[in-house]
């Protein structure tokens, strides 16, 4: 799991999912926050608030160096700490040894600065907030919230006690506690809130994947039930009649031929019923797919516009174009980062043209080109073509074109002539089946 998560960090921004983008943005924000407080709360106060004496400058310089090391270690441990929070991997406790030592050293330098009166009151408090923030952003991701609050309270008490030991007034001691509390609470809010949001996003991402797998499993179960309903009864009858034919043949009874002819008829009926089940499984209703695409994309926060009518299109053309809509919609959700998607269906010059365009870096062939190959095979069955590729500034367009001939249009409208021809063909098929039955009887 962790290796897969680490892999997406090297991918281009457009290739990442929304959850991956939010995570990367959160990490960059935490990195920058640490250095921002280092520059504004540590470096600037140290430059302007430390006395211009040798001892004070040495202590101030050491504190600035220790603060920089704190930021480096914080940036280094932020990613592992986030992985620890999200449950991807555990962060060993020994990884906090160096940051803890640096925090203790920074607090010791602060106490020395205040005890020797080497820095003014405001500078010392800002320096305290900076060193606590650099440590707290990482620490807040590693322990439960109650534990972090409890230990943060203890740390605030220690800071106030140290301030009192250096001879600070009561107001100064109180302000020290306020600054320490701010550092602790800000670290918790900045780290925990962002990490909690990420955990919710990843759970939603995982739930979406599980939902898709369940939908596929449910469809497989439905298909299996349909096949069982079609084949179970017929196979049982075939087995019984075949056994009866064997017994009759052993006795030399002529009824064995009739039983085998009946077995042949049942087998042919079963074959036709299986074809009907498979055909129903493979066909897609274009109107349903267009409505479903608009609903799914809208639910995903993508502005989807669907234009066009499916009335008058032959069933085979609608089925082929319906698969194009389904595949394109799936890839807009899974491989792109679209904010807008338009689906248009027009019929011009004897051709039905379906266009699916989005403004994300889509990849219809996201699984090695199998998506495009499958769509082209379906469209080739109805003499259609498919083109797909980038368009404009970061957009992607899929265009499927299928000829709508007069014969297909008449089939869609149920033309009597075509129906008659179909009846003749069915009659021919019935005669061929009868001939086959006679030949089979003769062989028996």
C-alpha positions as CSV (number, residue, x, y, z in Angstrom):
1,X,0.0,0.0,0.0
2,X,2.7,2.4,1.0
3,X,4.8,1.8,-2.1
4,X,1.8,2.6,-4.3
5,X,1.1,5.8,-2.4
6,X,4.7,6.8,-2.7
7,X,4.6,6.2,-6.4
8,X,2.0,8.9,-7.1
9,X,4.3,11.6,-5.7
10,X,6.5,11.4,-8.8
11,X,3.6,11.8,-11.3
12,X,2.5,14.9,-13.0
13,X,-0.2,17.1,-11.2
14,X,-2.8,16.3,-13.8
15,X,-2.3,12.6,-13.5
16,X,-3.2,12.6,-9.8
17,X,-6.6,12.1,-8.3
18,X,-8.4,14.7,-6.2
19,X,-7.4,13.1,-3.0
20,X,-3.8,12.9,-4.1
21,X,-3.8,16.6,-5.0
22,X,-5.3,17.6,-1.7
23,X,-2.7,15.5,0.1
24,X,0.2,17.0,-1.8
25,X,-1.2,20.5,-1.2
26,X,-1.5,19.8,2.5
27,X,2.1,18.6,2.7
28,X,3.4,21.7,0.9
29,X,1.3,23.9,3.3
30,X,2.8,22.2,6.3
31,X,6.3,22.6,5.0
32,X,5.8,26.3,4.2
33,X,4.1,27.0,7.5
34,X,7.1,25.7,9.5
35,X,9.5,27.9,7.6
36,X,7.1,30.9,7.7
37,X,7.0,30.9,11.5
38,X,10.8,30.3,11.5
39,X,11.4,33.4,9.5
40,X,8.7,35.7,11.0
41,X,8.8,34.5,14.6
42,X,12.4,33.4,15.1
43,X,14.8,35.0,12.6
44,X,13.3,38.5,12.6
45,X,12.8,38.7,16.4
46,X,16.3,37.4,16.9
47,X,17.8,40.0,14.5
48,X,15.8,42.9,16.1
49,X,15.4,41.8,19.7
50,X,18.7,40.3,20.7
51,X,21.2,42.7,22.4
52,X,24.3,43.6,20.4
53,X,26.7,42.0,22.8
54,X,29.0,39.0,22.2
55,X,27.2,36.6,24.5
56,X,23.8,37.6,23.3
57,X,24.8,37.3,19.6
58,X,26.3,33.9,20.2
59,X,23.1,32.7,22.0
60,X,20.9,34.2,19.3
61,X,23.0,32.7,16.5
62,X,22.9,29.3,18.1
63,X,19.1,29.6,18.5
64,X,18.6,30.5,14.8
65,X,20.8,27.5,13.8
66,X,18.8,25.1,16.1
67,X,15.6,26.5,14.7
68,X,16.7,25.9,11.2
69,X,17.6,22.3,12.1
70,X,14.1,21.9,13.7
71,X,12.5,23.0,10.4
72,X,14.6,20.6,8.4
73,X,13.7,17.7,10.6
74,X,10.1,18.7,10.7
75,X,9.9,18.7,6.9
76,X,11.7,15.4,6.8
77,X,9.2,13.7,9.2
78,X,6.0,15.3,8.1
79,X,5.3,12.8,5.3
80,X,6.1,9.7,7.6
81,X,4.0,11.3,10.4
82,X,1.1,11.7,8.0
83,X,1.5,8.1,6.8
84,X,1.4,7.1,10.5
85,X,-1.8,9.0,11.0
86,X,-3.5,7.6,7.9
87,X,-2.5,4.0,8.9
88,X,-0.2,3.4,6.0
89,X,2.9,2.6,8.1
90,X,4.1,3.1,11.6
91,X,6.7,5.7,12.5
92,X,9.1,4.4,15.1
93,X,9.3,6.4,18.3
94,X,13.1,6.7,17.9
95,X,12.5,9.0,14.9
96,X,11.5,11.8,17.3
97,X,14.7,11.6,19.3
98,X,16.5,14.3,17.2
99,X,13.6,16.7,17.1
100,X,13.1,16.3,20.9
101,X,16.7,17.0,21.6
102,X,16.6,20.0,19.3
103,X,13.5,21.3,21.2
104,X,15.2,20.9,24.5
105,X,18.3,22.7,23.3
106,X,16.2,25.5,21.9
107,X,14.3,25.9,25.2
108,X,17.6,25.9,27.0
109,X,19.0,28.7,24.8
110,X,15.8,30.7,25.3
111,X,16.1,30.4,29.1
112,X,19.7,31.5,28.8
113,X,18.7,34.5,26.7
114,X,16.1,35.5,29.2
115,X,18.2,34.9,32.3
116,X,21.0,37.0,31.0
117,X,18.7,39.7,29.7
118,X,20.2,39.2,26.2
119,X,16.8,39.7,24.4
120,X,13.8,41.8,25.0
121,X,10.5,40.5,26.4
122,X,8.6,40.3,23.1
123,X,11.4,38.7,21.2
124,X,11.7,35.9,23.8
125,X,8.0,35.0,23.6
126,X,8.0,35.0,19.8
127,X,11.1,32.8,19.8
128,X,9.3,30.4,22.1
129,X,6.3,30.1,19.8
130,X,8.5,29.4,16.8
131,X,10.4,26.5,18.4
132,X,7.2,24.9,19.7
133,X,5.5,25.1,16.3
134,X,8.4,23.5,14.5
135,X,8.1,20.5,16.9
136,X,4.3,20.4,17.3
137,X,3.3,20.1,13.6
138,X,4.9,16.6,13.5
139,X,4.1,15.5,17.0
140,X,0.4,16.3,16.6
141,X,0.1,13.6,13.9
142,X,1.7,10.9,16.1
143,X,-0.4,10.9,19.3
144,X,-4.2,11.0,20.0
145,X,-5.7,14.3,20.5
146,X,-6.4,13.9,24.3
147,X,-2.8,12.9,24.8
148,X,-1.5,15.8,22.8
149,X,-3.6,18.3,24.7
150,X,-2.6,16.8,28.1
151,X,1.1,16.8,27.2
152,X,0.8,20.3,25.7
153,X,-0.6,21.5,29.0
154,X,2.3,20.1,30.9
155,X,4.7,21.8,28.4
156,X,3.0,25.1,28.9
157,X,3.4,24.7,32.7
158,X,7.1,23.9,32.3
159,X,7.6,27.0,30.1
160,X,5.8,29.2,32.7
161,X,7.9,27.7,35.5
162,X,11.2,28.3,33.6
163,X,10.1,31.9,32.9
164,X,9.4,32.4,36.6
165,X,12.8,31.0,37.6
166,X,14.5,33.6,35.4
167,X,12.9,36.4,37.4
168,X,10.1,37.4,35.1
169,X,7.1,39.3,36.4
170,X,3.7,37.6,36.9
171,X,2.4,39.2,33.7
172,X,5.4,38.0,31.7
173,X,4.9,34.5,33.1
174,X,1.3,34.6,32.1
175,X,2.1,35.8,28.6
176,X,4.6,33.0,28.3
177,X,1.9,30.5,29.1
178,X,-0.4,32.1,26.5
179,X,2.3,32.0,23.8
180,X,3.1,28.4,24.6
181,X,-0.6,27.4,24.6
182,X,-0.9,29.2,21.2
183,X,2.0,27.2,19.8
184,X,0.5,23.9,21.0
185,X,-3.1,24.6,19.9
186,X,-2.1,26.0,16.5
187,X,0.1,22.9,15.8
188,X,-2.8,20.6,16.7
189,X,-5.3,22.5,14.6
190,X,-3.0,22.9,11.6
191,X,-1.9,19.3,11.5
192,X,-4.9,17.4,12.8
193,X,-7.6,19.2,10.9
194,X,-5.7,18.8,7.6
195,X,-4.9,15.1,8.3
196,X,-8.5,14.4,9.3
197,X,-9.8,15.9,6.0
198,X,-7.3,13.7,4.1
199,X,-8.4,10.6,5.9
200,X,-12.1,11.4,5.0
201,X,-11.1,11.9,1.3
202,X,-9.1,8.7,1.2
203,X,-12.0,6.8,2.8
204,X,-14.4,8.2,0.2
205,X,-11.9,7.2,-2.6
206,X,-11.7,3.7,-1.2
207,X,-15.5,3.5,-0.8
208,X,-15.9,4.6,-4.5
209,X,-13.6,1.8,-5.6
210,X,-15.4,-0.8,-3.4
211,X,-18.7,0.4,-4.8
212,X,-17.4,-0.1,-8.4
213,X,-16.2,-3.6,-7.6
214,X,-19.5,-4.5,-5.9
215,X,-21.4,-3.3,-8.9
216,X,-19.3,-5.5,-11.2
217,X,-19.7,-8.5,-8.8
218,X,-23.5,-7.9,-8.7
219,X,-23.7,-7.8,-12.5
220,X,-21.7,-11.0,-12.7
221,X,-24.1,-12.6,-10.2
222,X,-27.1,-11.4,-12.2
223,X,-25.6,-12.8,-15.4
224,X,-24.8,-16.1,-13.6
225,X,-28.4,-16.4,-12.3
226,X,-29.8,-15.7,-15.7
227,X,-27.6,-18.4,-17.3
228,X,-28.6,-20.8,-14.5
229,X,-32.3,-20.1,-15.0
230,X,-31.9,-20.7,-18.8
231,X,-29.6,-23.7,-18.8
232,X,-30.5,-25.5,-15.6
233,X,-33.9,-26.7,-16.5
234,X,-33.1,-27.5,-20.1
235,X,-29.9,-29.4,-19.3
236,X,-31.8,-31.5,-16.8
237,X,-34.4,-32.3,-19.4
238,X,-31.7,-33.1,-21.9
239,X,-30.0,-35.5,-19.4
240,X,-33.3,-37.3,-18.7
241,X,-34.3,-37.6,-22.3
242,X,-30.8,-38.8,-23.3
243,X,-30.9,-41.5,-20.6
244,X,-34.4,-42.5,-21.8
245,X,-33.1,-42.7,-25.5
246,X,-30.2,-44.9,-24.4
247,X,-32.5,-47.3,-22.6
248,X,-34.9,-47.4,-25.6
249,X,-32.0,-47.9,-28.0
250,X,-30.7,-50.8,-26.0
251,X,-34.1,-52.5,-26.2
252,X,-34.3,-51.8,-30.0
253,X,-37.3,-49.5,-29.6
254,X,-37.9,-47.0,-32.5
255,X,-39.0,-44.3,-30.0
256,X,-35.3,-43.7,-29.2
257,X,-35.0,-41.6,-32.4
258,X,-37.9,-39.4,-31.4
259,X,-36.3,-38.8,-28.0
260,X,-33.0,-37.8,-29.6
261,X,-34.9,-35.4,-32.0
262,X,-36.5,-33.9,-28.9
263,X,-33.1,-33.6,-27.3
264,X,-31.8,-31.8,-30.4
265,X,-34.8,-29.4,-30.3
266,X,-34.2,-28.6,-26.6
267,X,-30.5,-28.0,-27.2
268,X,-31.3,-25.6,-30.1
269,X,-33.7,-23.7,-27.9
270,X,-31.2,-23.5,-25.1
271,X,-28.6,-22.2,-27.6
272,X,-31.0,-19.5,-28.7
273,X,-31.9,-18.5,-25.1
274,X,-28.3,-18.3,-24.2
275,X,-27.7,-15.9,-27.2
276,X,-30.6,-13.8,-26.0
277,X,-29.2,-13.6,-22.5
278,X,-25.7,-12.7,-23.8
279,X,-27.2,-10.2,-26.2
280,X,-29.1,-8.5,-23.4
281,X,-26.0,-8.4,-21.3
282,X,-23.8,-6.9,-24.0
283,X,-26.3,-4.3,-25.3
284,X,-26.5,-0.8,-23.7
285,X,-29.5,1.5,-24.0
286,X,-28.3,4.9,-25.3
287,X,-31.0,6.9,-23.6
288,X,-30.3,5.2,-20.2
289,X,-26.5,5.7,-20.6
290,X,-26.9,9.4,-21.4
291,X,-29.1,10.0,-18.4
292,X,-26.8,7.9,-16.2
293,X,-23.7,9.8,-17.4
294,X,-25.2,13.1,-16.6
295,X,-26.3,11.9,-13.1
296,X,-23.0,10.3,-12.2
297,X,-20.8,13.2,-13.5
298,X,-23.0,15.8,-11.7
299,X,-22.8,13.8,-8.5
300,X,-19.0,13.9,-8.9
301,X,-19.0,17.7,-9.0
302,X,-18.5,17.9,-12.8
303,X,-20.8,20.2,-14.8
304,X,-22.3,17.9,-17.4
305,X,-24.4,19.0,-20.4
306,X,-26.2,16.4,-22.5
307,X,-27.8,17.3,-25.8
308,X,-29.4,15.2,-28.5
309,X,-32.3,12.8,-29.1
310,X,-32.1,9.0,-29.5
311,X,-35.5,8.6,-31.2
312,X,-35.3,6.9,-34.6
313,X,-31.9,5.4,-34.1
314,X,-31.7,1.6,-34.7
315,X,-31.2,-0.6,-31.6
316,X,-27.8,-1.8,-32.7
317,X,-26.6,1.8,-33.3
318,X,-27.9,2.8,-29.9
319,X,-26.2,-0.1,-28.2
320,X,-22.8,0.7,-29.8
321,X,-23.0,4.4,-28.9
322,X,-24.3,3.6,-25.4
323,X,-21.0,1.7,-24.8
324,X,-19.1,4.7,-25.9
325,X,-20.9,6.9,-23.5
326,X,-20.4,4.4,-20.7
327,X,-16.6,4.0,-21.3
328,X,-16.0,7.7,-21.8
329,X,-17.9,8.6,-18.7
330,X,-16.0,6.1,-16.7
331,X,-12.7,7.4,-17.8
332,X,-13.6,11.0,-17.2
333,X,-14.2,10.0,-13.6
334,X,-11.2,7.7,-13.2
335,X,-8.4,9.2,-15.4
336,X,-9.2,12.9,-15.7
337,X,-9.7,15.9,-13.6
338,X,-12.5,17.5,-15.5
339,X,-14.7,20.3,-14.2
340,X,-16.9,20.3,-17.3
341,X,-18.1,17.6,-19.7
342,X,-20.4,17.9,-22.7
343,X,-22.1,15.0,-24.5
344,X,-23.7,15.7,-27.8
345,X,-25.6,13.4,-30.2
346,X,-26.5,14.6,-33.7
347,X,-27.6,12.9,-36.9
348,X,-26.4,14.5,-40.1
349,X,-25.9,13.2,-43.7
350,X,-26.9,9.7,-42.8
351,X,-24.5,9.4,-39.8
352,X,-25.1,9.4,-36.1
353,X,-22.3,11.4,-34.4
354,X,-21.7,11.1,-30.7
355,X,-19.2,13.6,-29.1
356,X,-17.9,13.4,-25.5
357,X,-15.6,16.3,-24.6
358,X,-14.2,17.3,-21.2
359,X,-11.6,19.8,-20.0
360,X,-9.5,17.3,-18.0
361,X,-6.5,15.3,-19.0
362,X,-8.5,12.3,-19.8
363,X,-7.1,9.0,-20.9
364,X,-9.7,6.7,-22.5
365,X,-7.1,4.0,-23.0
366,X,-6.2,4.2,-19.3
367,X,-5.6,0.5,-19.1
368,X,-3.2,0.0,-21.9
369,X,-5.5,0.9,-24.8
370,X,-8.0,-1.9,-24.1
371,X,-10.8,0.6,-23.7
372,X,-10.3,2.0,-27.2
373,X,-9.8,-1.4,-28.8
374,X,-13.1,-2.7,-27.3
375,X,-15.0,0.4,-28.4
376,X,-13.7,0.2,-31.9
377,X,-14.6,-3.5,-32.1
378,X,-18.2,-2.7,-31.1
379,X,-18.4,0.2,-33.5
380,X,-16.9,-1.8,-36.3
381,X,-19.8,-4.3,-36.0
382,X,-22.1,-1.4,-37.2
383,X,-19.6,0.1,-39.6
384,X,-18.7,2.9,-37.2
385,X,-15.5,4.7,-36.4
386,X,-14.0,6.1,-33.2
387,X,-11.5,9.0,-32.8
388,X,-10.1,10.1,-29.5
389,X,-7.4,12.6,-28.5
390,X,-6.4,15.8,-26.9
391,X,-8.1,19.0,-28.0
392,X,-7.6,22.6,-27.1
393,X,-5.8,23.5,-23.8
394,X,-5.8,20.4,-21.8
395,X,-9.1,19.0,-23.0
396,X,-10.0,15.6,-24.4
397,X,-12.5,14.6,-27.1
398,X,-14.1,11.3,-28.1
399,X,-16.0,11.1,-31.3
400,X,-18.0,8.1,-32.4
401,X,-19.6,8.1,-35.9
402,X,-22.0,5.4,-37.1
403,X,-23.8,5.4,-40.5
404,X,-27.6,5.2,-40.2
405,X,-28.7,3.6,-43.4
406,X,-32.2,3.4,-44.7
407,X,-32.4,-0.3,-44.0
408,X,-31.3,0.2,-40.4
409,X,-33.8,3.0,-39.9
410,X,-36.6,0.8,-41.3
411,X,-35.6,-2.0,-38.9
412,X,-35.8,0.5,-36.0
413,X,-39.3,1.6,-37.1
414,X,-40.5,-2.0,-37.6
415,X,-41.0,-1.8,-41.4
416,X,-43.5,-4.4,-42.7
417,X,-41.2,-5.2,-45.6
418,X,-38.3,-5.8,-43.4
419,X,-40.5,-7.7,-41.0
420,X,-41.6,-9.9,-43.9
421,X,-38.1,-10.5,-44.9
422,X,-37.2,-11.4,-41.4
423,X,-40.2,-13.9,-41.3
424,X,-38.9,-15.5,-44.5
425,X,-35.5,-15.8,-43.0
426,X,-37.0,-17.3,-39.9
427,X,-38.9,-19.8,-42.1
428,X,-35.7,-20.7,-43.9
429,X,-34.0,-21.2,-40.6
430,X,-36.8,-23.4,-39.4
431,X,-36.6,-25.6,-42.6
432,X,-32.9,-25.9,-42.1
433,X,-33.4,-27.0,-38.5
434,X,-36.0,-29.6,-39.7
435,X,-33.6,-30.9,-42.3
436,X,-30.9,-31.2,-39.6
437,X,-33.3,-33.0,-37.4
438,X,-34.1,-35.6,-40.1
439,X,-30.4,-36.1,-40.8
440,X,-29.8,-36.6,-37.1
441,X,-32.6,-39.1,-36.9
442,X,-31.2,-41.0,-39.9
443,X,-27.8,-41.2,-38.3
444,X,-29.3,-42.6,-35.0
